[in-house]
Amino acid sequence: ENSDTHTQRDIKKLNESKPIKGIETFSYQPNSDAEIRCKEIAMKIGDRYMDFILSVLKSMDGGIEVVEDGYERFCEAKAKYEDKGEQVRNPPALFNRCLTALIESNRYERESNEGNL
């Protein structure tokens, strides 16, 4: 049995074991260049759902630049793990953490510039 068959079976098990929770990446139909890029990133990191990445795209503290910066941070973090010989067990969770940290940092910067801190 080759690894592709094994991977497909694992994906099928995952799909069957979890209830549908939102916008599925595979079937999502993007309506803009930014949404196309979000889908590409979601596919690259193996995220089965696009809810979070799309919410970041559309949020006041988000946008495509934040998504791209978050993806860059994700790639750097993933490379650091791999340099140490470790695997990232949950790439979508790591990506979401990178995005969340970036959003919080941007929000803090904006609020401090506005004198709200």
C-alpha positions in Angstrom: 0.0 0.0 0.0 1.5 3.3 -1.0 1.5 6.4 1.1 -0.9 8.3 -1.1 -3.6 5.6 -0.5 -2.8 5.7 3.2 -3.1 9.5 3.2 -6.4 9.5 1.3 -7.8 6.9 3.7 -6.6 9.1 6.7 -8.3 12.2 5.1 -11.5 10.2 4.5 -11.5 9.1 8.2 -10.9 12.7 9.3 -13.8 13.8 7.1 -16.1 11.2 8.4 -15.1 11.6 12.1 -15.8 15.3 12.4 -19.0 17.1 11.8 -19.0 19.8 9.1 -18.2 23.0 10.9 -18.1 25.6 8.2 -16.7 26.7 4.9 -14.9 23.8 3.4 -11.6 24.7 1.7 -11.9 22.2 -1.1 -15.4 23.3 -2.3 -15.0 27.0 -1.6 -15.6 29.3 -4.6 -13.5 32.5 -4.2 -15.0 35.8 -5.4 -11.8 37.9 -5.5 -8.0 37.7 -5.9 -7.7 38.0 -2.1 -10.1 35.1 -1.6 -8.2 33.1 -4.2 -5.0 33.7 -2.3 -6.6 32.7 1.0 -7.8 29.4 -0.6 -4.3 28.8 -1.9 -2.8 29.3 1.6 -5.5 27.2 3.2 -4.7 24.4 0.7 -0.9 24.7 1.3 -1.3 24.4 5.1 -3.8 21.7 4.9 -6.7 23.6 6.5 -10.0 21.8 5.8 -12.0 24.9 6.6 -11.6 28.5 5.6 -13.8 30.3 8.2 -10.9 31.7 10.2 -8.7 32.9 7.3 -11.7 34.5 5.6 -12.7 36.2 8.9 -9.2 37.7 9.1 -9.4 38.8 5.5 -12.5 40.7 6.2 -11.8 42.1 9.7 -10.8 45.6 10.5 -7.4 44.4 11.9 -6.9 42.0 9.0 -6.8 42.1 5.2 -4.8 40.3 2.6 -1.5 41.9 3.9 -2.1 40.4 7.3 -3.0 37.0 5.8 0.2 37.1 3.7 2.3 38.3 6.7 0.8 35.5 8.9 1.6 32.9 6.2 5.2 34.2 6.1 5.5 33.9 9.9 4.0 30.4 9.6 6.6 29.3 7.0 9.4 30.7 9.2 8.0 28.9 12.3 7.5 25.7 10.4 11.1 25.9 9.1 12.4 26.3 12.7 10.6 23.2 13.8 11.9 21.2 10.8 15.5 22.5 11.4 15.3 20.9 14.8 14.1 17.7 13.3 10.6 18.2 14.6 7.2 18.0 12.7 4.5 20.5 13.0 1.6 18.3 14.2 -1.2 20.7 13.3 -0.2 23.2 10.6 -3.6 25.0 10.5 -3.4 25.6 14.3 0.1 27.0 13.9 -1.0 29.3 11.1 -4.0 30.5 13.1 -1.7 31.3 16.1 0.7 33.2 13.7 -2.3 35.2 12.4 -3.7 35.9 15.8 -0.4 37.1 17.2 0.0 39.4 14.2 -3.5 40.8 14.6 -3.0 41.5 18.3 0.4 43.2 17.5 -1.2 45.4 14.8 -4.1 46.2 17.1 -1.7 47.2 19.9 0.3 49.3 17.6 -2.7 51.1 16.2 -4.2 51.8 19.6 -0.9 53.1 21.0 -0.6 55.4 18.0 -4.1 56.6 18.6 -3.2 57.2 22.3 -5.7 54.7 23.6 -3.2 52.9 25.8 
